[in-house]
Every structure is written in C-alpha cells, then in structure tokens.
Amino acid sequence: MPERKYSRTSKEKKESSKLPYIVLLFFAVGFIALVLSALVSIALEGPLLGECVAVVELNGEITTVSSPTSMFAEGSYGSYEISRKIQSLNNREEVGAVLLVVNSPGGSVVASDEIYRAVDSLDKPTVAYFREVAASGGYYVSTPADYIISEPNALTGSIGTVMYLMEFSELAKEIGVKEVTVASGEMKDIGNPLRNMTEEEYDLLYELVMESFQDFKSKITTHREGKLRYPYFNEVLDGRVLSGRMALQAGLVDELGSREDALMKSADLAGIEYESVSDIETCTIRTTPEAAGLFDMHSFLDGILMKDPTPSLQYR
C-alpha cells in the first residue's frame, strides 16, 4: 500500500500564517502596559498643575535593611533609600509642602536617626500625621516637623531606647552544654547568651542605652520648645505608650485630627489655595520597592533571612 503523504489544509495554513502577528500583538500589548504603568507612576509623583503636597508614607518597622516586594508581601525601603527620597524633595520646585504619614512602632536607632536627619534637612513646610501607631522611632523621625497632627486613638509616645538580649545559661547547664570562649578582652563577648552578664557589663550597656535616650529627649525638647507641657512631659519619659489625646496633653502633638486635616494644614503652610480638600494636588512619594518578579527566589530568600541576630539599640 503506497505511503500516504500528509499535507496541511488551507485552514491550517491560515492559522500558521497568523501566528507571527499574534506574537507581535502580545509584545505590543505588553509594551503599552509598561508605558502606561510608567505614566501612572509619573502622574502620582507630580501634580498635573501648580504646586503639590508630597505625601511620604512611613509604614512598619524602621530598619536599615530593605525588604523586597514579592508575591507573599509588600516590601519596604530601608532608611537610606527613604532618607534619599525625602531629601530629594528639596530639589522639586512643584513640591510646596511635605506630609509625612507615620504608621510605625519604631525600630533601629541608626535607621530612625537617618530618616530624622532627612526630615530635619527639608526646607519645605512639613506636617507629620500619626494614623494608627507612631511610637518611639515613629515619633522620633517626626520631631523636626513644623506641625504634628494625630488621630485621637493613635498610639504614640513610648519615648526611650531599649536593647534586647537573651540569656540561656541555666538551660545550657540542664542540657549539658558547656561554653568555651577565647576573647581578647573581658568585655569582648558581652551579651553572650550562654553565661550570666556581669554587673560591669550591664552598667556599660545601660550607659549606651541612656546616651541614646538623652539624645532622643534632647531632640524633642529642641524641636518642641515652647510646646511641651510640664510636668506631664517629664512623666511620660518613662517609656509609656500614649494615645493621641494624651500626647496632646503632654505637648508632643499640636492637634488631633484626620489625614484630611493634615493635608489641609500642609497646604496652608505652603500657601496653596483650595476650597475643599479634594482641590489639593498631591505627589505620592513611593516608599515600597517594585515587585522583583513572581519567581524571584533571591528576593524571597532575602525577605526570610534579612533579620540580623546581632544586638542593637532600638527605639521601640
């Protein structure tokens, strides 16, 4: 029986000829989507007409380390990236004022101080708004603001410094773990969790904590001079958490209000005219990194492993 040769039908030939056009269309749609995304990003970071209020969101823990945005969670920039974005606002003529929206429990002393210096360097009118939590480092970065508005039920205060250390010496004895340390000096392994801390070591760490606390207190008294209400302010320096109402009584904030109130105050300080809050142009300053990709394993691992076990000073 003669071998039957296969030949494509006219329908199959037509479908095959369409394939390059389908691929081309796919790439064209992808390119257009990228352009539109870029245009939207530009529109958010700049006003369509006149001056704008630059809105900087500060959410979550304040840290020196950036966490990547992934399919599992939204990431955040570290203090260096955030501080550079804040400082760059001085060079933007369209920015009339800056609104710092704080929702943070605090974090690293170094990271908080980095953002604090950036806010302090602004030559634009600056308003800080406490939405839900602006405690310890969250308050610290806000102290240079010209005006502070807090939600009545926001949690703030927690003024002070803390250092967390773990001690497992008793547990180590029970399970038969014997620690051997070879150090160049008696203070070199300070904070070793497998032995009891000496009185001299505790005194040294306490001195470090108090030095940082005094710096925190000094910045508040400098920036809030004439606004603090004594003796209540001295009482809250014990590290207690305050509501927005209590913070107002201590002179730590200027007013109780909403995000809209904070936006209007920013516009007022910048001399921006408006009839309602909807008339105020805003420039949203991005403080979260773009997603690295659905299958970016490197970013995923960074997000899991970014915690540093080294003891450090914390504004919490």
C-alpha positions in Angstrom: 0.0 0.0 0.0 1.6 3.3 -1.1 2.6 5.7 1.8 0.2 8.5 2.3 1.8 11.9 2.4 0.5 14.5 4.9 -0.4 17.9 3.5 -1.7 20.9 5.5 -5.2 22.0 4.8 -5.9 25.6 3.8 -7.3 26.3 7.3 -4.1 25.1 9.0 -2.0 27.2 6.6 -4.1 30.3 7.5 -3.7 29.7 11.2 0.1 29.2 10.8 0.4 32.5 9.0 -1.4 34.3 11.8 1.0 33.1 14.5 3.7 35.8 13.9 1.0 38.5 14.1 -0.4 37.1 17.4 3.1 37.0 18.9 3.7 40.6 17.7 0.4 41.7 19.2 1.3 40.1 22.5 4.5 42.0 22.8 2.9 45.2 21.6 0.2 44.9 24.4 3.0 44.2 26.9 5.0 47.3 25.8 1.9 49.5 26.0 1.2 48.2 29.5 4.7 49.1 30.6 4.4 52.6 29.2 1.0 53.2 30.9 2.5 52.0 34.2 5.3 54.4 33.9 2.9 57.3 33.0 0.8 56.4 36.0 3.8 56.4 38.3 4.9 59.8 36.9 1.4 61.2 37.4 1.4 60.1 41.0 4.7 61.6 41.8 3.9 65.0 40.3 1.0 67.4 40.0 -0.9 68.0 36.9 -1.0 71.7 37.5 0.6 74.0 40.1 2.1 73.1 43.5 1.5 69.8 45.3 1.8 68.3 48.7 4.4 65.5 48.7 3.0 62.6 50.7 5.6 60.3 52.2 4.2 57.1 53.8 6.3 55.6 56.6 4.8 52.2 57.4 6.0 49.3 59.6 9.3 48.7 61.3 12.1 51.3 60.7 15.1 49.4 59.6 18.3 50.0 57.7 17.6 46.9 55.5 15.2 47.0 52.5 12.8 44.1 52.3 11.7 43.1 48.8 8.2 43.2 47.4 7.2 39.6 46.5 4.1 37.6 45.7 3.8 37.0 49.5 4.0 40.5 50.9 4.6 44.2 50.1 8.2 45.1 50.9 9.7 48.4 52.2 12.7 50.5 51.6 15.5 50.8 54.2 16.3 54.1 55.9 18.9 55.1 53.4 16.6 54.8 50.4 13.8 56.6 52.3 16.0 59.4 53.5 17.3 60.0 50.0 13.8 60.2 48.6 12.9 62.7 51.4 16.0 64.9 50.8 15.3 64.9 47.0 12.1 66.9 47.7 14.2 70.0 48.3 15.1 70.0 44.6 11.5 69.7 43.3 10.0 73.1 42.7 6.5 71.8 42.3 6.5 70.5 45.9 5.1 73.2 48.2 5.0 71.1 51.4 5.6 67.6 52.7 3.2 65.4 54.6 4.8 62.6 56.5 2.2 59.9 57.2 3.5 57.7 60.0 2.3 54.3 60.9 5.3 52.7 62.6 6.1 51.2 66.0 9.7 52.3 65.7 12.8 50.3 65.1 16.6 50.7 64.7 18.2 53.7 66.4 20.5 54.2 63.4 17.7 53.9 60.9 15.5 56.3 62.8 18.3 58.8 63.0 18.9 58.5 59.3 15.3 59.4 58.4 15.2 62.0 61.2 18.2 63.9 59.6 16.4 63.8 56.2 13.2 65.2 57.6 15.2 67.9 59.5 17.0 68.9 56.3 13.8 69.8 54.5 13.4 73.4 53.5 9.7 72.9 52.8 6.9 73.2 55.3 6.5 69.7 56.9 3.5 68.2 58.6 3.6 64.8 60.4 0.3 62.8 60.7 0.0 59.9 63.1 -2.5 57.4 61.7 -2.5 54.3 64.0 0.9 53.9 65.5 3.7 56.5 65.8 5.6 55.2 68.7 9.3 55.5 69.8 11.2 55.7 66.5 8.0 56.5 64.7 7.7 59.6 66.9 11.5 60.3 66.8 11.5 60.8 63.0 8.6 63.2 63.2 10.1 65.6 65.7 11.5 68.0 63.1 8.1 68.5 61.5 6.7 72.0 61.7 3.3 70.7 62.8 2.1 67.3 64.2 -1.4 66.0 63.9 -2.5 62.7 65.5 -5.6 60.6 65.3 -7.2 60.7 68.8 -6.8 57.0 69.2 -3.4 56.6 67.6 -0.7 55.0 69.8 2.4 57.2 70.2 4.9 58.1 72.9 7.0 55.1 74.0 9.9 57.6 74.2 13.1 55.8 75.0 15.7 53.3 74.0 15.9 49.5 74.6 18.4 46.8 73.9 17.2 43.1 73.9 19.5 40.3 74.9 18.8 36.6 75.5 20.3 34.6 78.3 20.3 30.8 78.3 22.9 29.9 80.9 20.5 27.9 83.2 19.1 25.9 80.2 22.6 25.2 78.9 23.6 23.7 82.3 20.5 21.5 82.3 21.2 20.0 78.8 24.9 19.7 79.4 26.1 22.5 77.1 29.5 23.9 78.1 30.5 27.2 76.6 34.2 27.9 75.8 35.2 31.5 74.8 38.6 32.7 73.7 38.4 36.5 73.7 41.0 39.3 73.5 39.3 41.3 76.4 36.9 40.7 79.2 34.2 42.7 77.5 34.7 41.2 74.1 31.9 38.6 74.4 29.5 40.9 76.2 25.9 39.7 75.7 27.0 36.0 75.3 23.7 34.2 75.9 25.4 31.1 77.5 26.6 32.9 80.6 25.3 35.4 83.1 26.0 39.1 82.5 28.4 40.7 84.9 27.5 43.9 86.8 30.2 45.8 84.9 28.8 44.6 81.5 25.3 45.7 82.5 26.5 49.1 83.6 28.2 49.6 80.2 25.2 48.6 78.2 23.0 50.8 80.4 25.3 53.7 79.7 24.9 53.1 75.9 21.1 52.9 76.3 20.9 56.1 78.4 23.2 58.0 76.0 20.8 57.2 73.1 17.8 58.1 75.3 19.2 61.5 76.2 19.8 62.2 72.5 16.1 61.3 71.9 14.9 63.6 74.7 17.2 66.4 73.5 15.7 66.4 70.0 12.2 66.5 71.4 12.9 69.5 73.7 14.7 71.3 70.9 12.1 70.9 68.2 9.1 71.2 70.6 10.4 74.1 72.5 7.6 76.2 73.9 5.0 73.5 73.1 5.8 70.8 75.7 3.6 70.8 78.8 5.4 70.3 82.0 5.3 68.4 84.4 3.3 65.8 82.4 6.0 65.7 79.7 8.6 64.6 82.3 6.3 61.9 83.5 5.9 60.3 80.0 9.6 60.0 79.6 9.4 56.6 81.4 8.6 55.0 78.0 4.8 54.7 78.4 2.6 54.4 75.4 0.2 57.3 74.9 -3.0 57.9 72.9 -3.2 60.9 70.6 -5.2 62.6 73.3 -2.6 62.0 76.0 0.2 63.1 73.6 -1.7 66.4 73.1 -1.8 66.9 76.8 2.0 66.4 77.0 2.6 68.8 74.1 4.0 66.0 71.9 1.5 66.8 69.1 -0.2 70.1 68.0 -3.6 68.9 67.1 -6.0 65.9 67.0 -7.4 65.3 63.5 -7.6 63.2 60.4 -5.5 62.7 57.3 -7.6 65.3 55.5 -6.9 67.8 58.3 -3.2 67.1 58.0 -3.4 67.6 54.2 -5.1 70.9 54.6 -2.6 72.0 57.2 0.2 71.2 54.8 -1.5 73.2 52.0 -2.0 76.1 54.4 1.7 76.2 55.4 2.7 76.1 51.7 0.3 78.9 50.8 -1.6 76.6 48.4 -5.2 77.9 47.8 -8.1 75.5 47.9 -11.8 75.4 48.6 -12.0 71.8 49.7 -9.5 69.0 50.4 -10.2 67.5 47.0 -8.7 70.6 45.4 -5.3 69.9 46.9 -2.8 68.3 44.5 -0.7 65.5 46.0 2.5 63.9 44.9 2.8 60.4 46.2 6.4 59.5 47.0 6.9 55.8 46.7 8.4 54.1 49.8 7.9 50.5 48.8 10.1 48.8 46.1 8.6 47.4 42.9 7.9 43.7 42.8 11.0 41.8 41.7 9.0 39.1 40.0 6.8 36.1 40.7 9.7 33.6 40.6 12.5 35.7 42.1 13.9 33.3 44.6 16.7 35.6 45.6 14.3 38.3 46.8 12.2 35.6 48.5 15.2 34.3 50.5 16.3 37.9 51.3 12.9 38.5 52.9 13.2 35.4 55.1 16.9 35.8 56.1 17.2 39.6 56.4 16.8 39.5 60.3 20.2 40.2 61.9 20.6 38.4 65.3 23.2 41.0 66.4 22.1 43.0 69.5 21.4 46.7 68.6 19.9 49.8 70.1 16.2 50.1 69.3 13.7 53.0 69.5 10.6 50.9 70.4 
